[in-house]
Amino acid sequence: MDEVPASTPPETDEASESQRGRGGLRRFLRRMASSKEELEAEELQKTTGEEGATPITQCATRKRACVAGTLRTVTLRPRGGAPALEAELYDGTDVINLVWLGRRRIAGIDPGRRLRAEGLVSLQDGRKVMFNPRYELRGGA
């Protein structure tokens, strides 16, 4: 009887290399077929997880949450006669509105800016909203 060595035979190593190669090709083809928005959403979801934030889709109303993403829009909308700065935060899964009451402008809160925010999530007109959240500016716009 021939003894079989305990190490992995070279054929298996070659097979695993070809498997990795095919996986790389598969990823490349998927990236080529995906739209720019899908790729950006995927990248945002990855960075959100790295920052320890909760995906916006998993944020429950009337619970505190920490979210992170990119500001899509920043607008000044009066609420009850007082100014309110409103920003739309997108993390690749969903959108949440961040509202700072009594503010006309906040330095650094601009469209395209990465931001991490923490606060109480509420529901208003069917959309998730955080009023006066604590925030931390991240990498540039």
BABA-15949 format. One record per residue (C-alpha): residue number from 0; x, y, z. Coordinates in steps of 0.001 Angstrom, whole numbers, plus 500000, padded with zeros to 6 digits. Example, Ala and Ser with C-alpha at 12.3 -4.5 7.8 and 13.67 -1.06 7.14 Angstrom:
2
@resi: 0 | xx: 512300 | yy: 495500 | zz: 507800
@resi: 1 | xx: 513670 | yy: 498940 | zz: 507140
This chain:
141
@resi: 0 | xx: 500000 | yy: 500000 | zz: 500000
@resi: 1 | xx: 501153 | yy: 503464 | zz: 499204
@resi: 2 | xx: 501166 | yy: 506014 | zz: 501968
@resi: 3 | xx: 499280 | yy: 509217 | zz: 501398
@resi: 4 | xx: 501101 | yy: 512297 | zz: 502709
@resi: 5 | xx: 499280 | yy: 514319 | zz: 505349
@resi: 6 | xx: 499874 | yy: 517592 | zz: 503475
@resi: 7 | xx: 497513 | yy: 518829 | zz: 500797
@resi: 8 | xx: 498409 | yy: 517565 | zz: 497318
@resi: 9 | xx: 499451 | yy: 520165 | zz: 494708
@resi: 10 | xx: 496277 | yy: 519552 | zz: 492675
@resi: 11 | xx: 494187 | yy: 520834 | zz: 495574
@resi: 12 | xx: 496328 | yy: 523983 | zz: 495886
@resi: 13 | xx: 495894 | yy: 524665 | zz: 492171
@resi: 14 | xx: 492173 | yy: 524070 | zz: 492462
@resi: 15 | xx: 491859 | yy: 526532 | zz: 495344
@resi: 16 | xx: 493859 | yy: 529117 | zz: 493367
@resi: 17 | xx: 491564 | yy: 528720 | zz: 490380
@resi: 18 | xx: 488566 | yy: 529033 | zz: 492717
@resi: 19 | xx: 489973 | yy: 532339 | zz: 494038
@resi: 20 | xx: 490580 | yy: 533465 | zz: 490483
@resi: 21 | xx: 487013 | yy: 532695 | zz: 489505
@resi: 22 | xx: 485730 | yy: 534498 | zz: 492595
@resi: 23 | xx: 487769 | yy: 537542 | zz: 491624
@resi: 24 | xx: 486384 | yy: 537383 | zz: 488097
@resi: 25 | xx: 482874 | yy: 537017 | zz: 489496
@resi: 26 | xx: 483363 | yy: 540105 | zz: 491697
@resi: 27 | xx: 484796 | yy: 542036 | zz: 488757
@resi: 28 | xx: 481867 | yy: 541130 | zz: 486502
@resi: 29 | xx: 479357 | yy: 542003 | zz: 489231
@resi: 30 | xx: 481013 | yy: 545395 | zz: 489740
@resi: 31 | xx: 480925 | yy: 546042 | zz: 485998
@resi: 32 | xx: 477230 | yy: 545134 | zz: 485810
@resi: 33 | xx: 476233 | yy: 547136 | zz: 488906
@resi: 34 | xx: 475161 | yy: 550735 | zz: 488728
@resi: 35 | xx: 477186 | yy: 553499 | zz: 490360
@resi: 36 | xx: 474494 | yy: 553930 | zz: 493042
@resi: 37 | xx: 474598 | yy: 550238 | zz: 493956
@resi: 38 | xx: 478379 | yy: 550323 | zz: 494303
@resi: 39 | xx: 478244 | yy: 553470 | zz: 496456
@resi: 40 | xx: 475543 | yy: 551924 | zz: 498653
@resi: 41 | xx: 477658 | yy: 548785 | zz: 499110
@resi: 42 | xx: 480709 | yy: 550873 | zz: 500079
@resi: 43 | xx: 478647 | yy: 552976 | zz: 502528
@resi: 44 | xx: 477263 | yy: 549845 | zz: 504188
@resi: 45 | xx: 480783 | yy: 548507 | zz: 504639
@resi: 46 | xx: 482095 | yy: 551731 | zz: 506223
@resi: 47 | xx: 479014 | yy: 552052 | zz: 508425
@resi: 48 | xx: 479708 | yy: 548614 | zz: 509876
@resi: 49 | xx: 483361 | yy: 549516 | zz: 510472
@resi: 50 | xx: 482316 | yy: 552606 | zz: 512466
@resi: 51 | xx: 480139 | yy: 550539 | zz: 514783
@resi: 52 | xx: 476943 | yy: 552264 | zz: 513673
@resi: 53 | xx: 473540 | yy: 550643 | zz: 513281
@resi: 54 | xx: 472186 | yy: 550379 | zz: 509718
@resi: 55 | xx: 469299 | yy: 552844 | zz: 509346
@resi: 56 | xx: 466917 | yy: 550083 | zz: 508230
@resi: 57 | xx: 467448 | yy: 548369 | zz: 511612
@resi: 58 | xx: 466798 | yy: 551521 | zz: 513683
@resi: 59 | xx: 463608 | yy: 551151 | zz: 515686
@resi: 60 | xx: 461427 | yy: 554156 | zz: 516404
@resi: 61 | xx: 461461 | yy: 555585 | zz: 519924
@resi: 62 | xx: 464883 | yy: 554024 | zz: 520558
@resi: 63 | xx: 468339 | yy: 555613 | zz: 520728
@resi: 64 | xx: 470610 | yy: 554751 | zz: 517832
@resi: 65 | xx: 473986 | yy: 555583 | zz: 516374
@resi: 66 | xx: 473978 | yy: 555960 | zz: 512584
@resi: 67 | xx: 476677 | yy: 556878 | zz: 510076
@resi: 68 | xx: 476595 | yy: 557775 | zz: 506408
@resi: 69 | xx: 476810 | yy: 560576 | zz: 503875
@resi: 70 | xx: 474711 | yy: 563722 | zz: 503883
@resi: 71 | xx: 472699 | yy: 563901 | zz: 500676
@resi: 72 | xx: 470900 | yy: 567217 | zz: 501181
@resi: 73 | xx: 471020 | yy: 570051 | zz: 503688
@resi: 74 | xx: 468122 | yy: 572537 | zz: 503791
@resi: 75 | xx: 466799 | yy: 575317 | zz: 505997
@resi: 76 | xx: 463137 | yy: 574702 | zz: 506841
@resi: 77 | xx: 461264 | yy: 576725 | zz: 509426
@resi: 78 | xx: 459335 | yy: 574653 | zz: 511968
@resi: 79 | xx: 456701 | yy: 576451 | zz: 513971
@resi: 80 | xx: 458133 | yy: 579866 | zz: 513077
@resi: 81 | xx: 461647 | yy: 578974 | zz: 514242
@resi: 82 | xx: 464536 | yy: 578060 | zz: 511940
@resi: 83 | xx: 465513 | yy: 574403 | zz: 511592
@resi: 84 | xx: 468430 | yy: 572922 | zz: 509718
@resi: 85 | xx: 467455 | yy: 569635 | zz: 508120
@resi: 86 | xx: 469879 | yy: 567112 | zz: 506596
@resi: 87 | xx: 469216 | yy: 563798 | zz: 504879
@resi: 88 | xx: 471679 | yy: 561072 | zz: 505937
@resi: 89 | xx: 472115 | yy: 557997 | zz: 503697
@resi: 90 | xx: 474020 | yy: 554890 | zz: 504784
@resi: 91 | xx: 473435 | yy: 552589 | zz: 501818
@resi: 92 | xx: 470414 | yy: 550889 | zz: 503374
@resi: 93 | xx: 467970 | yy: 553726 | zz: 504055
@resi: 94 | xx: 467627 | yy: 557450 | zz: 504763
@resi: 95 | xx: 467096 | yy: 559318 | zz: 508030
@resi: 96 | xx: 466427 | yy: 563039 | zz: 508449
@resi: 97 | xx: 468574 | yy: 564864 | zz: 510996
@resi: 98 | xx: 466951 | yy: 568059 | zz: 512297
@resi: 99 | xx: 468657 | yy: 570727 | zz: 514392
@resi: 100 | xx: 466002 | yy: 573060 | zz: 515813
@resi: 101 | xx: 466845 | yy: 576757 | zz: 516154
@resi: 102 | xx: 469831 | yy: 576534 | zz: 513805
@resi: 103 | xx: 470259 | yy: 578215 | zz: 510431
@resi: 104 | xx: 473686 | yy: 576805 | zz: 509679
@resi: 105 | xx: 476220 | yy: 574441 | zz: 511260
@resi: 106 | xx: 479825 | yy: 574564 | zz: 510088
@resi: 107 | xx: 480784 | yy: 571322 | zz: 508353
@resi: 108 | xx: 477206 | yy: 570147 | zz: 507760
@resi: 109 | xx: 477282 | yy: 570147 | zz: 503961
@resi: 110 | xx: 476052 | yy: 567762 | zz: 501244
@resi: 111 | xx: 478532 | yy: 564969 | zz: 500552
@resi: 112 | xx: 480046 | yy: 565090 | zz: 504040
@resi: 113 | xx: 480431 | yy: 561868 | zz: 506031
@resi: 114 | xx: 478845 | yy: 562052 | zz: 509451
@resi: 115 | xx: 478114 | yy: 559909 | zz: 512478
@resi: 116 | xx: 475029 | yy: 560864 | zz: 514518
@resi: 117 | xx: 473468 | yy: 559618 | zz: 517736
@resi: 118 | xx: 470008 | yy: 560330 | zz: 519070
@resi: 119 | xx: 466416 | yy: 559231 | zz: 519517
@resi: 120 | xx: 464804 | yy: 557920 | zz: 516333
@resi: 121 | xx: 461229 | yy: 558987 | zz: 515740
@resi: 122 | xx: 458799 | yy: 558647 | zz: 512860
@resi: 123 | xx: 457309 | yy: 561738 | zz: 511217
@resi: 124 | xx: 455201 | yy: 561629 | zz: 508040
@resi: 125 | xx: 456374 | yy: 558059 | zz: 507461
@resi: 126 | xx: 460091 | yy: 558965 | zz: 507572
@resi: 127 | xx: 462700 | yy: 558320 | zz: 510240
@resi: 128 | xx: 463848 | yy: 561504 | zz: 511987
@resi: 129 | xx: 466389 | yy: 562412 | zz: 514662
@resi: 130 | xx: 465952 | yy: 565783 | zz: 516381
@resi: 131 | xx: 469038 | yy: 567625 | zz: 517668
@resi: 132 | xx: 471341 | yy: 564609 | zz: 517343
@resi: 133 | xx: 474868 | yy: 564518 | zz: 518704
@resi: 134 | xx: 477124 | yy: 564322 | zz: 515682
@resi: 135 | xx: 480712 | yy: 563720 | zz: 514696
@resi: 136 | xx: 482069 | yy: 564875 | zz: 511342
@resi: 137 | xx: 484026 | yy: 562234 | zz: 509455
@resi: 138 | xx: 486259 | yy: 562306 | zz: 506351
@resi: 139 | xx: 485938 | yy: 565202 | zz: 503890
@resi: 140 | xx: 483284 | yy: 565936 | zz: 501331
